[in-house]
Amino acid sequence: MNFNNNIYFWEKLTDIEKKNVLNRPIFFINKKLKNNVFKILKNIRKFGDSYIYKYNFLFDNFNINKIKINCNEIDIKEILVEEKFKNAVLHAKKNIEKFHLLQKKNNNINVTIENGINCRYLETPISNIGIYIPKGINSNLISTMLMLCIPANIVGCKNIVVCSPPKISNELLYTAKICNINSIFQVGGAQAIGSMAFGTKTIPKVNKIFGPGNAYVTEAKIQVSKMNIGVSIDMPAGPTELLIISDKNSNPKFISSDLIAQLEHGEDSHAILLTNSFSLIKNVIKEIKFQLIDFPRKEILTKSLYNSKFILEKNLFNCIKISNIYSPEHLCIYSKNYKDLLKNVKNAGSVFLGEWSPEVIGDYVSGSNHVLPTYGYSSSLSGIGLKDFVKNITIQEINYKGFLNVYNTVSVMSKIEGLEGHRRSMKIRKKYLEENKNFEL
């Protein structure tokens, strides 16, 4: 693949060209898709369960007369998953719980404003929560189950309904068990969103729907949120995206592996490298080509790499300004002075500081939530947390010792989800440490 057309010299661009460079790949819902989703929602609302079974067979080739997973079936799956997987999920669960529990402080306020005037602020959990768990390459996304069910449990949501495309994996059922989920249904796509929004004979109606998904899921969430049925959604979501800011001292192997890890999610994924070093751009492109030689999902990456951008800007603080305009879902700052640069970050879903903080750790086990605003919405919206209405940016700063502590967890979980780029992002760093025994942070 020729990357020459993907390289941009920022100072030589006109204002219009700069704007075009930061445009995401075209992400739109065409009229046919809108109409298809409308028809699915209409049928779910009118006919309920019967059309869930019909759509399960039509869209997922899943023909079974039972969509709800009973509690005994959830419990028994514990013996069918590997011990190393259990350890990895429990490790991730511990960190995610720890981070989100900290958000519970000061959730109730009772204060006297002046004599005779008392104001209270009381947070109460949403009673009925719907959670959509997408299906990855190999499995339903266990990491999304953790990211959405743990905060819901901490807040105290009374009823948590989970939908995920069939057939639901043993790993997801084990994760459901440790998250105290007992209402889980084998249904995906727009029909899952409609089922939770309207309620059916089998699936309860919810008040708010969380979770990422494909274009059909996104469109269904948008449509049900506009209906007068008392259902809201977490956020609009587009394709996943990553922006990396780095200097000449950055490791091109690390950067390349991170770009690949993000772009393997799908053909419409988006990645940008912003740097003050043209030699780094050349080395990163060279390394990408090398890493792609034996990559298992090369077809998807070839298409998503077409949308990638390599931008040269001599001043790293200007790189932060450019990033703030773009408002990325994930922002990695690998420059040595990342703490100074961080002070100027205004818009980002989640920030990763230093080259031992690859974005893939945030996907699984750093503790912060990986359900984040995309498509520029990080300029006004926050990632999922206990206090959704408060704008916040999550930060990860991980040194090489912390990296080694979570290495096995990320490797195991990314392998289960079939995300080879995620696994290699970790493996390449570990190999570097093994080859540089005298390495010091």
HELIX and SHEET records of a PDB file:
HELIX    1   1 ASN A    4  ASN A    6  5                                   3    
HELIX    2   2 TRP A   10  LYS A   12  5                                   3    
HELIX    3   3 ASP A   15  VAL A   21  1                                   7    
HELIX    4   4 LYS A   31  PHE A   47  1                                  17    
HELIX    5   5 ASP A   49  ASP A   60  1                                  12    
HELIX    6   6 CYS A   71  ILE A   76  1                                   6    
HELIX    7   7 LYS A   77  LEU A   80  5                                   4    
HELIX    8   8 GLU A   83  LEU A  101  1                                  19    
HELIX    9   9 LEU A  102  LYS A  104  5                                   3    
HELIX   10  10 ILE A  142  VAL A  155  1                                  14    
HELIX   11  11 ASN A  170  ILE A  178  1                                   9    
HELIX   12  12 GLY A  189  PHE A  198  1                                  10    
HELIX   13  13 ALA A  215  LYS A  226  1                                  12    
HELIX   14  14 PRO A  252  LEU A  263  1                                  12    
HELIX   15  15 PHE A  278  GLN A  291  1                                  14    
HELIX   16  16 LYS A  298  TYR A  306  1                                   9    
HELIX   17  17 LEU A  316  TYR A  326  1                                  11    
HELIX   18  18 TYR A  338  LEU A  342  1                                   5    
HELIX   19  19 GLU A  359  TYR A  364  1                                   6    
HELIX   20  20 TYR A  377  SER A  379  5                                   3    
HELIX   21  21 TYR A  400  ILE A  416  1                                  17    
HELIX   22  22 GLU A  420  GLU A  435  1                                  16    
SHEET    1   A 7 ILE A   7  PHE A   9  0                                        
SHEET    2   A 7 LYS A 309  LEU A 312  1                                        
SHEET    3   A 7 HIS A 270  THR A 275  1                                        
SHEET    4   A 7 GLU A 241  SER A 246  1                                        
SHEET    5   A 7 HIS A 330  ILE A 333  1                                        
SHEET    6   A 7 SER A 350  LEU A 353  1                                        
SHEET    7   A 7 THR A 394  GLU A 397  1                                        
SHEET    1   B 6 LYS A  68  ILE A  69  0                                        
SHEET    2   B 6 ILE A 184  GLN A 186 -1                                        
SHEET    3   B 6 ASN A 159  SER A 164  1                                        
SHEET    4   B 6 ASN A 128  TYR A 132  1                                        
SHEET    5   B 6 LYS A 208  PHE A 210  1                                        
SHEET    6   B 6 SER A 232  ILE A 233  1                                        
SHEET    1   C 2 ASN A 108  GLU A 114  0                                        
SHEET    2   C 2 ILE A 117  LEU A 122 -1                                        
END                                                                             
